[in-house]
Amino acid sequence: MPSKNRLFLITLLVVLITLLVITFAPFAVSNGLRLWVWWKSRQEGLIASIDKIDAPFLHSVVIRNLHVKSVRADALHIDLTATQVQLDLNFSRILLRRRGPAVRNLSIEDLRGEIHRENPNVRGITKSGWRTLQRLLPQKGSVHSSEMRVQDGPTLILLRNGTFFTSEIEAGRFSAGEVMIASPWLRQTFSQLRGATRWDANRLTLAGLTLARGLDLESVSIDLSRLGSQQVGLEFDADVFGGKIRGNIGHEWHSPRYNWKIAGAATDISLAQTSEAIGLTDRFGGLIRASNFTFRGNLAHPADVTASLWTEVTGLTWRNRTAEAIMLGASLYNQQIQLQQLYIKQKTNQMTLSGHASFPSKSSDWLSPDFRGDIAATINNLDDFTILFGAKSGEFAGKLFVEGALKTQARQLGGNLSVEGTSLTLFKTAIDSLSANLKLQGGELAIEQLELKRKNDSLTAEGKIEMSGAHSYSGTLDARADNLLDYLSGFRGSTGKSAKPIPVDVQATIESNKWDARGVIRVPDSSPISFTADFPLRIGTDWGAFQLSPVNVTVDFSSIFLGKMRQLFHPEVFQDGILSGSISLSETLQHPRIVGDVQLVNGKLSASSGAWFNLTEASSRIVFEGDRASLEFFNAATKEADVLVRGEIDFKDTSDITIRVTGATPIFDLTSRLTDCVNRIEIAPAALPLAPAVGELEFRGSLFQSPWTISLKEDSSTPLFGVSNPAGLARNFPLCLGTGPEEKTLLLGAVPRTEAAPEAPAKRQKKRR
């Protein structure tokens, strides 16, 4: 064939092929892309639906209404939609399978999506899927009007109205209407974010982001160049509240063990600005002067984790707590934690703790590591030091020196500790000196020596406590005090200069939580009060359980002159009188058995007791007989009337005690108006026929709780104004003694004293009003 014809045929063939490519390329590209999206989605357990694909020749491919959703319950939950995706494909690299980006330009409109994972073990994207995602990373890209929700367990990230543009040849931009981060440790929302972007070799950089006042993100770079190998990196540099934080985070999720690499450093961060920005109610002050942190490994495999931490905080203030310096240095390697130093300096107080610990192989045992360490503390102002750990000001004071070594192994604590203190105040109680030697061995704490001294008072003790199991303890205790009043300031009034001391001497032997105690209280110019007590008391026992525990208590006092110990109580009830008796209590406090008697002779009541009643004199005798007691007599008097009563007490259950009193001489109800409670009982002289007679007074309540009630039962056999009262009416009043300044008086009538002229009840009521 002539060359001229051959050239014509070749030209015609090229033209025909070109026409065929122009004609069928849009159809082939659109259907080929639809088939490829379907095939890749199916490999990842996803369903992809596309309304339409436009692929004009030599123009960008446009995918309209793309929806990708996961269908497998055991896979990562993905739900993404986009109204339009525009792709500028690099066919030379796609068809020839050359390395490099397969997409020149990617533009997405109205991206909406949710990525959700509750279980970290669920199936995610396959290795082939990650390689595909890396090949789809474009040379130039943009997203408009993005709304995303990403949740991984308890951590949630929300992006609203997000837009960004990035390119390899020019600077881009980023904006977001709102970004919210919520996790167990952090909850924060950032609004109206603006920044610049840069895209270079599959590395995205955001810069110039102002997250909040005092929190500026200078730059954050995300390295996606090894996404196909299931590796990603992040670097950031931020100005944080007057200081700087730099960090580098790498994650390799293809590796089951060494999948996290973290390194960070912080300098000169203001705690005051930090607490204000976070919105803490209680503001902090101070400076994180320097901090460094590294981590490598996976918490699911603690044996391979390595980490280190160094932090120095200066000028710490919080509420009324201060510390000049706190330094912490620690490292973790081969399941060994090395505590280089925990140092606290507060004015003239210093404490140092150092040591090392071994983590067990099981993560469930992390809270009980084996630890060996040394502690040394010089506390010259105990008040300041205890305030730092939450104590109230004024409860502690003095100097304290602590030195020793501690260790824990197999959940057992060991070591020894020496404590010396001078000029101390412990819980507002002054102590001249404290000396203690403690030894911990296995599961037992041995108190080899404990000695407290205050003037001539002393307390010495020794014993042992089991640190595990039932926490049983045993030992001995010996306490002596020159004046019991010094330790009862919270329960009594002012002693005054004339108050004589009341010495006390107590000894106790404890064996397996069971106390055997005895003691003597020596009241001035009186016979001593001797007592013995035998009761169990386990560590952690509450009051309800203690009331049901068996007890044996005996108290003997042959003659106590109340005038010598009146200031032991508040208010001062007795000015004079002789109290004598012997009581033996057994069984339980809830259901006691009491045997013995108590007698009061020539009791003179003080004026301060008049807030509750107006009695001036009293004598009585009570005989206890098991779960009941007889009030053989109670003779009392006011300035104008005499009261003689007898009765009985029922205390089978101390939460429901009943005291019934009947008058040996007539008692009358003179209370003319109703009241919601009674905070004072007053006895007044009354003529016999002028008021209803009270046949019985009944007091009912709990020994250890309130409220109590009082009932007045009228005598049905006593005529009232010449008319019989067969019903025996009763009036009930709650008792609220000592509650408020308003006087709510129960007025009772009694026989007038012979030396006092009787006063009509109506006149007395008028005077009170």
GUTINU-963257 format. One line per field, with one value per residue (C-alpha): residue number from 1; residue in three letters; x, y, z. Coordinates in steps of 0.25 Angstrom, whole numbers, plus 5000, padded with zeros to 4 digits. Example, Ala and Ser with C-alpha at 12.3 -4.5 7.8 and 13.67 -1.06 7.14 Angstrom:
BEGIN
i: 1|2
aa: Ala|Ser
u: 5049|5055
v: 4982|4996
w: 5031|5029
//
This chain:
BEGIN
i: 1|2|3|4|5|6|7|8|9|10|11|12|13|14|15|16|17|18|19|20|21|22|23|24|25|26|27|28|29|30|31|32|33|34|35|36|37|38|39|40|41|42|43|44|45|46|47|48|49|50|51|52|53|54|55|56|57|58|59|60|61|62|63|64|65|66|67|68|69|70|71|72|73|74|75|76|77|78|79|80|81|82|83|84|85|86|87|88|89|90|91|92|93|94|95|96|97|98|99|100|101|102|103|104|105|106|107|108|109|110|111|112|113|114|115|116|117|118|119|120|121|122|123|124|125|126|127|128|129|130|131|132|133|134|135|136|137|138|139|140|141|142|143|144|145|146|147|148|149|150|151|152|153|154|155|156|157|158|159|160|161|162|163|164|165|166|167|168|169|170|171|172|173|174|175|176|177|178|179|180|181|182|183|184|185|186|187|188|189|190|191|192|193|194|195|196|197|198|199|200|201|202|203|204|205|206|207|208|209|210|211|212|213|214|215|216|217|218|219|220|221|222|223|224|225|226|227|228|229|230|231|232|233|234|235|236|237|238|239|240|241|242|243|244|245|246|247|248|249|250|251|252|253|254|255|256|257|258|259|260|261|262|263|264|265|266|267|268|269|270|271|272|273|274|275|276|277|278|279|280|281|282|283|284|285|286|287|288|289|290|291|292|293|294|295|296|297|298|299|300|301|302|303|304|305|306|307|308|309|310|311|312|313|314|315|316|317|318|319|320|321|322|323|324|325|326|327|328|329|330|331|332|333|334|335|336|337|338|339|340|341|342|343|344|345|346|347|348|349|350|351|352|353|354|355|356|357|358|359|360|361|362|363|364|365|366|367|368|369|370|371|372|373|374|375|376|377|378|379|380|381|382|383|384|385|386|387|388|389|390|391|392|393|394|395|396|397|398|399|400|401|402|403|404|405|406|407|408|409|410|411|412|413|414|415|416|417|418|419|420|421|422|423|424|425|426|427|428|429|430|431|432|433|434|435|436|437|438|439|440|441|442|443|444|445|446|447|448|449|450|451|452|453|454|455|456|457|458|459|460|461|462|463|464|465|466|467|468|469|470|471|472|473|474|475|476|477|478|479|480|481|482|483|484|485|486|487|488|489|490|491|492|493|494|495|496|497|498|499|500|501|502|503|504|505|506|507|508|509|510|511|512|513|514|515|516|517|518|519|520|521|522|523|524|525|526|527|528|529|530|531|532|533|534|535|536|537|538|539|540|541|542|543|544|545|546|547|548|549|550|551|552|553|554|555|556|557|558|559|560|561|562|563|564|565|566|567|568|569|570|571|572|573|574|575|576|577|578|579|580|581|582|583|584|585|586|587|588|589|590|591|592|593|594|595|596|597|598|599|600|601|602|603|604|605|606|607|608|609|610|611|612|613|614|615|616|617|618|619|620|621|622|623|624|625|626|627|628|629|630|631|632|633|634|635|636|637|638|639|640|641|642|643|644|645|646|647|648|649|650|651|652|653|654|655|656|657|658|659|660|661|662|663|664|665|666|667|668|669|670|671|672|673|674|675|676|677|678|679|680|681|682|683|684|685|686|687|688|689|690|691|692|693|694|695|696|697|698|699|700|701|702|703|704|705|706|707|708|709|710|711|712|713|714|715|716|717|718|719|720|721|722|723|724|725|726|727|728|729|730|731|732|733|734|735|736|737|738|739|740|741|742|743|744|745|746|747|748|749|750|751|752|753|754|755|756|757|758|759|760|761|762|763|764|765|766|767|768|769
aa: Met|Pro|Ser|Lys|Asn|Arg|Leu|Phe|Leu|Ile|Thr|Leu|Leu|Val|Val|Leu|Ile|Thr|Leu|Leu|Val|Ile|Thr|Phe|Ala|Pro|Phe|Ala|Val|Ser|Asn|Gly|Leu|Arg|Leu|Trp|Val|Trp|Trp|Lys|Ser|Arg|Gln|Glu|Gly|Leu|Ile|Ala|Ser|Ile|Asp|Lys|Ile|Asp|Ala|Pro|Phe|Leu|His|Ser|Val|Val|Ile|Arg|Asn|Leu|His|Val|Lys|Ser|Val|Arg|Ala|Asp|Ala|Leu|His|Ile|Asp|Leu|Thr|Ala|Thr|Gln|Val|Gln|Leu|Asp|Leu|Asn|Phe|Ser|Arg|Ile|Leu|Leu|Arg|Arg|Arg|Gly|Pro|Ala|Val|Arg|Asn|Leu|Ser|Ile|Glu|Asp|Leu|Arg|Gly|Glu|Ile|His|Arg|Glu|Asn|Pro|Asn|Val|Arg|Gly|Ile|Thr|Lys|Ser|Gly|Trp|Arg|Thr|Leu|Gln|Arg|Leu|Leu|Pro|Gln|Lys|Gly|Ser|Val|His|Ser|Ser|Glu|Met|Arg|Val|Gln|Asp|Gly|Pro|Thr|Leu|Ile|Leu|Leu|Arg|Asn|Gly|Thr|Phe|Phe|Thr|Ser|Glu|Ile|Glu|Ala|Gly|Arg|Phe|Ser|Ala|Gly|Glu|Val|Met|Ile|Ala|Ser|Pro|Trp|Leu|Arg|Gln|Thr|Phe|Ser|Gln|Leu|Arg|Gly|Ala|Thr|Arg|Trp|Asp|Ala|Asn|Arg|Leu|Thr|Leu|Ala|Gly|Leu|Thr|Leu|Ala|Arg|Gly|Leu|Asp|Leu|Glu|Ser|Val|Ser|Ile|Asp|Leu|Ser|Arg|Leu|Gly|Ser|Gln|Gln|Val|Gly|Leu|Glu|Phe|Asp|Ala|Asp|Val|Phe|Gly|Gly|Lys|Ile|Arg|Gly|Asn|Ile|Gly|His|Glu|Trp|His|Ser|Pro|Arg|Tyr|Asn|Trp|Lys|Ile|Ala|Gly|Ala|Ala|Thr|Asp|Ile|Ser|Leu|Ala|Gln|Thr|Ser|Glu|Ala|Ile|Gly|Leu|Thr|Asp|Arg|Phe|Gly|Gly|Leu|Ile|Arg|Ala|Ser|Asn|Phe|Thr|Phe|Arg|Gly|Asn|Leu|Ala|His|Pro|Ala|Asp|Val|Thr|Ala|Ser|Leu|Trp|Thr|Glu|Val|Thr|Gly|Leu|Thr|Trp|Arg|Asn|Arg|Thr|Ala|Glu|Ala|Ile|Met|Leu|Gly|Ala|Ser|Leu|Tyr|Asn|Gln|Gln|Ile|Gln|Leu|Gln|Gln|Leu|Tyr|Ile|Lys|Gln|Lys|Thr|Asn|Gln|Met|Thr|Leu|Ser|Gly|His|Ala|Ser|Phe|Pro|Ser|Lys|Ser|Ser|Asp|Trp|Leu|Ser|Pro|Asp|Phe|Arg|Gly|Asp|Ile|Ala|Ala|Thr|Ile|Asn|Asn|Leu|Asp|Asp|Phe|Thr|Ile|Leu|Phe|Gly|Ala|Lys|Ser|Gly|Glu|Phe|Ala|Gly|Lys|Leu|Phe|Val|Glu|Gly|Ala|Leu|Lys|Thr|Gln|Ala|Arg|Gln|Leu|Gly|Gly|Asn|Leu|Ser|Val|Glu|Gly|Thr|Ser|Leu|Thr|Leu|Phe|Lys|Thr|Ala|Ile|Asp|Ser|Leu|Ser|Ala|Asn|Leu|Lys|Leu|Gln|Gly|Gly|Glu|Leu|Ala|Ile|Glu|Gln|Leu|Glu|Leu|Lys|Arg|Lys|Asn|Asp|Ser|Leu|Thr|Ala|Glu|Gly|Lys|Ile|Glu|Met|Ser|Gly|Ala|His|Ser|Tyr|Ser|Gly|Thr|Leu|Asp|Ala|Arg|Ala|Asp|Asn|Leu|Leu|Asp|Tyr|Leu|Ser|Gly|Phe|Arg|Gly|Ser|Thr|Gly|Lys|Ser|Ala|Lys|Pro|Ile|Pro|Val|Asp|Val|Gln|Ala|Thr|Ile|Glu|Ser|Asn|Lys|Trp|Asp|Ala|Arg|Gly|Val|Ile|Arg|Val|Pro|Asp|Ser|Ser|Pro|Ile|Ser|Phe|Thr|Ala|Asp|Phe|Pro|Leu|Arg|Ile|Gly|Thr|Asp|Trp|Gly|Ala|Phe|Gln|Leu|Ser|Pro|Val|Asn|Val|Thr|Val|Asp|Phe|Ser|Ser|Ile|Phe|Leu|Gly|Lys|Met|Arg|Gln|Leu|Phe|His|Pro|Glu|Val|Phe|Gln|Asp|Gly|Ile|Leu|Ser|Gly|Ser|Ile|Ser|Leu|Ser|Glu|Thr|Leu|Gln|His|Pro|Arg|Ile|Val|Gly|Asp|Val|Gln|Leu|Val|Asn|Gly|Lys|Leu|Ser|Ala|Ser|Ser|Gly|Ala|Trp|Phe|Asn|Leu|Thr|Glu|Ala|Ser|Ser|Arg|Ile|Val|Phe|Glu|Gly|Asp|Arg|Ala|Ser|Leu|Glu|Phe|Phe|Asn|Ala|Ala|Thr|Lys|Glu|Ala|Asp|Val|Leu|Val|Arg|Gly|Glu|Ile|Asp|Phe|Lys|Asp|Thr|Ser|Asp|Ile|Thr|Ile|Arg|Val|Thr|Gly|Ala|Thr|Pro|Ile|Phe|Asp|Leu|Thr|Ser|Arg|Leu|Thr|Asp|Cys|Val|Asn|Arg|Ile|Glu|Ile|Ala|Pro|Ala|Ala|Leu|Pro|Leu|Ala|Pro|Ala|Val|Gly|Glu|Leu|Glu|Phe|Arg|Gly|Ser|Leu|Phe|Gln|Ser|Pro|Trp|Thr|Ile|Ser|Leu|Lys|Glu|Asp|Ser|Ser|Thr|Pro|Leu|Phe|Gly|Val|Ser|Asn|Pro|Ala|Gly|Leu|Ala|Arg|Asn|Phe|Pro|Leu|Cys|Leu|Gly|Thr|Gly|Pro|Glu|Glu|Lys|Thr|Leu|Leu|Leu|Gly|Ala|Val|Pro|Arg|Thr|Glu|Ala|Ala|Pro|Glu|Ala|Pro|Ala|Lys|Arg|Gln|Lys|Lys|Arg|Arg
u: 5000|5005|5011|5001|4989|4995|4997|4982|4977|4985|4980|4966|4968|4973|4961|4951|4958|4958|4943|4940|4948|4941|4927|4929|4938|4928|4920|4932|4937|4924|4920|4935|4935|4921|4926|4939|4932|4922|4934|4943|4931|4927|4941|4940|4926|4919|4908|4910|4898|4900|4889|4897|4911|4915|4928|4930|4942|4954|4946|4945|4936|4924|4917|4903|4897|4907|4903|4912|4907|4913|4904|4911|4908|4923|4929|4932|4919|4920|4909|4914|4906|4910|4901|4913|4927|4936|4948|4959|4965|4980|4977|4992|4995|4982|4983|4998|4998|5009|5012|5006|4993|4982|4973|4978|4966|4955|4944|4932|4919|4910|4918|4909|4914|4916|4927|4924|4931|4926|4935|4950|4951|4941|4945|4950|4956|4964|4979|4975|4965|4975|4984|4972|4970|4984|4984|4971|4978|4978|4988|4977|4965|4953|4941|4929|4918|4923|4915|4923|4921|4932|4931|4940|4935|4933|4940|4932|4936|4926|4929|4918|4919|4933|4940|4954|4962|4977|4987|5001|5004|4997|4992|4979|4969|4960|4948|4938|4925|4927|4936|4932|4940|4934|4941|4942|4954|4950|4938|4940|4934|4941|4933|4936|4950|4958|4972|4981|4985|4996|4997|5011|5014|5002|5004|4993|4997|4987|4992|4988|4976|4971|4963|4960|4966|4980|4979|4985|4989|5001|5002|4997|5002|4995|5005|4997|5008|5008|4993|4994|5003|4993|5002|4998|5006|5002|5011|5006|5011|5002|5002|4995|4992|5005|5013|5016|5012|5019|5015|5017|5008|5009|5000|5002|4989|4995|5004|4997|5008|5016|5004|5006|5018|5015|5025|5022|5027|5021|5027|5022|5007|4999|4990|4981|4978|4976|4966|4959|4958|4953|4943|4946|4938|4951|4962|4977|4989|5003|5012|5015|5030|5034|5028|5033|5025|5028|5020|5022|5014|5000|4992|4986|5000|5006|5019|5023|5020|5031|5028|5034|5029|5036|5027|5031|5020|5024|5015|5003|4991|4977|4967|4975|4985|4999|5012|5025|5029|5024|5033|5030|5039|5036|5039|5033|5041|5039|5028|5036|5032|5044|5039|5052|5045|5033|5037|5028|5033|5024|5031|5039|5032|5038|5035|5042|5037|5045|5045|5041|5029|5027|5014|5007|5005|4990|4984|4973|4984|4990|4984|4992|5007|5019|5026|5039|5042|5048|5040|5046|5039|5042|5029|5032|5018|5008|4996|5000|5004|4991|4983|4990|4984|4970|4970|4963|4972|4974|4972|4987|5000|5014|5026|5027|5038|5036|5046|5045|5044|5032|5029|5017|5018|5007|4997|5004|5010|5024|5034|5037|5033|5038|5030|5035|5027|5028|5018|5007|4992|4984|4970|4970|4976|4990|5001|5015|5021|5018|5027|5023|5031|5022|5026|5019|5021|5013|4998|5001|5004|5011|5011|5024|5023|5013|5014|5007|5010|5003|5008|5006|4996|5001|4996|5004|5000|5005|4999|4996|4986|4983|4983|4974|4963|4955|4965|4966|4974|4980|4989|4989|4986|4989|4984|4985|4980|4981|4968|4957|4951|4962|4957|4942|4942|4932|4922|4923|4923|4934|4941|4945|4957|4951|4948|4956|4963|4956|4967|4965|4972|4969|4975|4970|4974|4970|4970|4964|4955|4950|4952|4954|4955|4955|4957|4955|4950|4954|4944|4949|4945|4936|4938|4945|4936|4941|4937|4939|4935|4936|4931|4935|4938|4943|4949|4938|4927|4916|4907|4895|4904|4910|4897|4894|4908|4909|4914|4917|4919|4919|4920|4921|4920|4917|4917|4918|4917|4911|4915|4929|4927|4916|4924|4926|4913|4907|4898|4901|4889|4893|4899|4899|4895|4900|4899|4902|4899|4904|4900|4903|4899|4899|4894|4893|4891|4878|4872|4880|4879|4882|4883|4886|4881|4884|4880|4880|4880|4878|4880|4881|4878|4885|4879|4884|4875|4863|4863|4856|4849|4847|4851|4860|4862|4861|4863|4860|4863|4863|4864|4868|4862|4866|4858|4850|4853|4845|4845|4842|4841|4844|4842|4844|4841|4840|4840|4825|4821|4825|4824|4824|4823|4827|4827|4833|4842|4841|4854|4853|4856|4865|4859|4845|4847|4834|4834|4821|4820|4808|4807|4807|4802|4792|4796|4788|4788|4789|4792|4781|4785|4790|4804|4811|4823|4828|4842|4840|4832|4828|4822|4813|4804|4789|4777|4771|4757|4761|4767|4766|4775|4786|4786|4798|4810|4816|4829|4833|4845|4858|4871|4880|4871|4859|4848|4841|4827|4819|4805|4796|4785|4774|4769|4755|4752|4754|4742|4744|4736|4727|4725|4731|4741|4739|4746|4760|4764|4779|4787|4800|4811|4824|4837|4846|4855|4865|4860|4859|4856|4841|4836|4826|4823|4815|4809|4806|4800|4804|4802|4807|4818|4814|4823|4818|4805|4796|4794|4781|4785|4777|4785|4798|4794|4791|4804|4812|4804
v: 5000|5014|5022|5033|5023|5017|5031|5034|5021|5024|5038|5033|5022|5032|5042|5030|5026|5040|5041|5028|5033|5046|5039|5028|5034|5040|5027|5019|5028|5030|5015|5011|5021|5016|5001|5005|5012|5000|4990|4997|5000|4986|4982|4991|4986|4999|5003|5014|5021|5031|5039|5043|5044|5055|5052|5061|5059|5066|5072|5069|5058|5062|5052|5057|5052|5042|5034|5024|5016|5004|4992|4982|4983|4978|4989|5004|5011|5021|5030|5041|5049|5060|5067|5069|5063|5069|5061|5065|5051|5048|5037|5035|5031|5023|5015|5013|5010|5021|5026|5039|5045|5040|5053|5066|5074|5070|5079|5074|5082|5080|5069|5063|5051|5042|5033|5025|5014|5009|4997|4999|4984|4986|4984|4997|5000|4989|4991|4992|5003|5011|5010|5014|5027|5031|5030|5039|5050|5061|5072|5082|5081|5089|5086|5095|5095|5082|5077|5065|5057|5047|5039|5028|5023|5034|5044|5053|5063|5072|5081|5091|5099|5095|5101|5099|5101|5096|5094|5090|5103|5114|5117|5113|5116|5109|5114|5107|5112|5103|5092|5084|5074|5066|5055|5050|5059|5071|5078|5091|5098|5107|5117|5125|5119|5125|5121|5118|5105|5099|5085|5080|5065|5060|5068|5078|5090|5099|5112|5125|5119|5127|5117|5125|5137|5133|5121|5122|5110|5115|5103|5089|5079|5066|5056|5047|5043|5029|5027|5015|5008|5011|5022|5037|5048|5061|5072|5085|5098|5107|5119|5115|5125|5133|5120|5110|5096|5088|5073|5062|5050|5038|5026|5013|5005|4993|4990|4983|4988|5000|5008|5022|5031|5044|5055|5069|5080|5092|5105|5117|5114|5122|5114|5127|5129|5114|5113|5126|5121|5107|5114|5107|5113|5112|5119|5115|5123|5120|5116|5103|5107|5094|5081|5070|5057|5045|5032|5020|5008|5003|5003|4990|4984|4990|4982|4989|5003|5014|5028|5039|5052|5064|5076|5088|5097|5110|5120|5110|5117|5111|5116|5118|5108|5112|5105|5112|5100|5086|5077|5063|5054|5040|5030|5016|5005|4990|4991|4999|5013|5021|5033|5041|5052|5057|5070|5080|5093|5103|5114|5107|5093|5083|5069|5059|5045|5036|5022|5012|5003|4990|4989|4976|4969|4970|4983|4980|4981|4995|5001|4992|4993|4988|5001|5004|5018|5028|5039|5051|5063|5076|5083|5096|5101|5089|5098|5103|5089|5082|5094|5090|5076|5081|5083|5095|5107|5106|5091|5088|5095|5093|5086|5072|5063|5050|5041|5026|5016|5010|4998|4990|4976|4967|4977|4977|4990|4989|4999|5008|5022|5031|5044|5054|5067|5079|5090|5083|5086|5074|5076|5089|5082|5086|5076|5079|5067|5055|5043|5031|5019|5011|4998|4992|4977|4969|4972|4978|4992|4991|5004|5001|5014|5026|5036|5049|5060|5072|5079|5068|5060|5048|5037|5025|5014|5002|4991|4986|4987|4977|4985|4975|4966|4970|4981|4974|4982|4980|4987|4995|5010|5018|5033|5042|5057|5067|5073|5067|5081|5084|5074|5077|5091|5088|5082|5092|5106|5115|5109|5122|5125|5118|5104|5093|5083|5069|5059|5046|5033|5023|5010|5000|4987|4983|4969|4966|4979|4976|4987|4985|4999|5004|5018|5028|5042|5050|5061|5071|5069|5056|5042|5037|5032|5019|5012|4999|4996|4984|4985|4981|4992|4989|4999|5005|5002|5012|5017|5008|4996|5000|5001|4986|4982|4975|4984|4983|4996|4999|5012|5015|5028|5028|5043|5054|5068|5074|5088|5084|5079|5088|5095|5081|5083|5094|5100|5099|5091|5089|5099|5089|5075|5061|5050|5036|5022|5010|5005|4993|4992|4980|4974|4985|5000|4998|4988|4990|4983|4993|4989|4999|5012|5027|5037|5052|5059|5074|5078|5093|5097|5109|5121|5117|5104|5114|5114|5101|5100|5109|5098|5103|5090|5075|5062|5048|5033|5024|5009|5001|4987|4981|4988|4997|5007|5012|5027|5025|5039|5053|5064|5078|5092|5106|5119|5118|5103|5089|5077|5063|5052|5037|5029|5018|5017|5007|5006|4992|5000|5012|5018|5018|5021|5024|5032|5032|5041|5043|5053|5050|5064|5070|5075|5084|5088|5104|5105|5113|5114|5103|5103|5095|5091|5093|5099|5102|5095|5104|5101|5111|5111|5108|5107|5093|5095|5105|5096|5082|5072|5064|5050|5046|5052|5043|5047|5038|5039|5033|5034|5038|5046|5056|5059|5056|5058|5061|5056|5062|5052|5058|5051|5046|5044|5059|5068|5080|5092|5082|5073|5060|5057|5042|5043|5046|5055|5056|5067|5065|5074|5072|5076|5086|5090|5101|5104|5119|5131|5130|5125|5114|5110|5098|5104|5094|5097|5091|5093|5106|5107|5111|5123|5128|5135|5128|5135|5133|5126|5136|5147|5139|5137|5152|5156|5146|5152
w: 5000|4996|5008|5005|5007|5019|5026|5022|5029|5041|5042|5040|5051|5061|5058|5060|5073|5078|5074|5081|5094|5094|5092|5102|5112|5121|5121|5124|5135|5142|5142|5145|5157|5162|5161|5168|5179|5181|5181|5191|5200|5200|5204|5217|5221|5215|5206|5196|5189|5178|5171|5159|5153|5143|5136|5124|5115|5120|5132|5147|5151|5159|5169|5173|5187|5192|5204|5211|5223|5230|5231|5240|5255|5258|5250|5252|5251|5239|5233|5223|5213|5203|5193|5183|5182|5171|5167|5157|5155|5150|5140|5137|5151|5152|5139|5140|5155|5157|5171|5176|5178|5169|5171|5167|5173|5183|5187|5196|5198|5210|5217|5228|5236|5249|5252|5265|5273|5286|5287|5284|5279|5268|5253|5247|5233|5227|5223|5208|5212|5219|5206|5198|5206|5205|5190|5190|5198|5188|5184|5186|5194|5200|5209|5210|5221|5229|5241|5247|5260|5264|5277|5282|5295|5305|5297|5287|5277|5270|5258|5253|5240|5237|5225|5220|5207|5205|5194|5192|5184|5192|5206|5210|5221|5232|5239|5249|5255|5267|5272|5285|5292|5303|5311|5325|5328|5319|5314|5306|5294|5284|5275|5263|5260|5249|5244|5232|5226|5218|5211|5207|5205|5211|5223|5228|5236|5243|5249|5256|5263|5275|5284|5296|5303|5307|5299|5285|5276|5268|5259|5259|5248|5245|5237|5228|5219|5225|5226|5217|5227|5238|5245|5248|5255|5261|5266|5272|5278|5287|5295|5308|5319|5319|5316|5305|5302|5291|5288|5278|5277|5268|5267|5260|5261|5252|5264|5276|5286|5283|5277|5284|5285|5293|5297|5302|5310|5317|5323|5331|5331|5340|5349|5352|5337|5335|5346|5341|5327|5331|5340|5353|5365|5374|5367|5367|5367|5364|5352|5345|5344|5336|5332|5323|5319|5311|5308|5299|5298|5300|5313|5309|5310|5323|5322|5310|5314|5317|5322|5330|5337|5343|5348|5356|5362|5369|5377|5378|5385|5386|5396|5409|5404|5400|5396|5391|5382|5379|5370|5365|5357|5353|5342|5338|5331|5331|5340|5350|5355|5360|5369|5368|5377|5382|5389|5396|5402|5409|5417|5428|5425|5416|5412|5403|5398|5389|5385|5374|5372|5363|5356|5355|5342|5343|5341|5352|5362|5358|5370|5379|5374|5382|5387|5395|5399|5409|5415|5423|5427|5436|5439|5447|5446|5446|5444|5431|5426|5430|5424|5411|5412|5416|5431|5437|5442|5457|5459|5458|5462|5466|5461|5456|5450|5443|5437|5433|5421|5416|5407|5401|5396|5392|5397|5411|5417|5424|5429|5441|5444|5455|5459|5469|5472|5481|5486|5478|5476|5471|5469|5477|5489|5494|5495|5500|5493|5484|5482|5474|5468|5458|5451|5439|5436|5427|5430|5444|5449|5462|5471|5479|5486|5487|5497|5499|5509|5514|5526|5537|5528|5520|5511|5507|5498|5491|5483|5469|5458|5447|5434|5426|5429|5441|5445|5459|5469|5483|5493|5506|5509|5521|5522|5534|5535|5546|5542|5534|5532|5522|5512|5513|5508|5497|5507|5519|5523|5528|5540|5546|5555|5567|5560|5566|5557|5556|5554|5545|5543|5533|5529|5518|5512|5498|5493|5479|5479|5493|5503|5518|5524|5538|5544|5555|5555|5568|5571|5581|5595|5591|5590|5577|5565|5561|5548|5540|5526|5517|5503|5488|5479|5465|5455|5447|5456|5455|5467|5463|5463|5476|5483|5480|5485|5499|5510|5524|5532|5547|5554|5569|5576|5591|5593|5582|5587|5574|5578|5576|5561|5557|5546|5539|5532|5524|5528|5543|5548|5563|5573|5584|5588|5591|5580|5584|5577|5571|5557|5549|5534|5525|5512|5502|5501|5493|5502|5515|5529|5540|5555|5566|5572|5571|5582|5582|5596|5598|5584|5581|5567|5561|5555|5541|5541|5541|5526|5526|5540|5552|5563|5574|5582|5579|5586|5580|5580|5568|5569|5556|5555|5541|5530|5540|5551|5562|5565|5580|5583|5576|5586|5579|5583|5576|5584|5585|5584|5588|5579|5584|5573|5571|5559|5550|5538|5527|5518|5512|5499|5501|5488|5494|5509|5517|5530|5538|5550|5560|5570|5585|5587|5577|5563|5555|5540|5539|5525|5519|5504|5494|5489|5479|5488|5502|5505|5520|5531|5543|5556|5563|5575|5573|5581|5581|5574|5563|5553|5548|5555|5548|5551|5544|5536|5525|5518|5506|5496|5493|5502|5490|5481|5481|5482|5495|5498|5511|5514|5525|5529|5537|5550|5546|5561|5564|5562|5554|5559|5566|5553|5552|5541|5537|5523|5529|5518|5514|5508|5499|5497|5490|5498|5491|5503|5500|5486|5483|5491|5491|5504|5503|5517|5523|5536|5547|5560|5573|5588|5593|5603|5617|5617|5603|5601|5590|5577|5569|5556|5547|5553|5551|5536|5534|5540|5531|5519
//
